[in-house]
């Protein structure tokens, strides 16, 4: 799976109604933290959704690099800190994943 496909798949899942989470990789229906790849997960943060959609894909690091490049944030700042900003919205996250997918496509990835 190319990075662009992974990023688009993440955005597709959120747009299809999967929940978005903050302050943990994923949450279950009781709003408790859950493993991102668990069948009980009903919401994922940015990193959790990358893990959920990729499963064992080894390009998560590459896809996250496109995301940090799109967001113009230092990788040390971390996607999780960006995701967990109090004012952050699910729509902003989807938009960022789509933008990062475009960057990946322009690099033929």
Beta strands, then each sheet from edge to edge (+ up, - down):
strand 1: 19-20
strand 2: 26-28
strand 3: 41-44
sheet 1: 1+ 3+ 2-
end
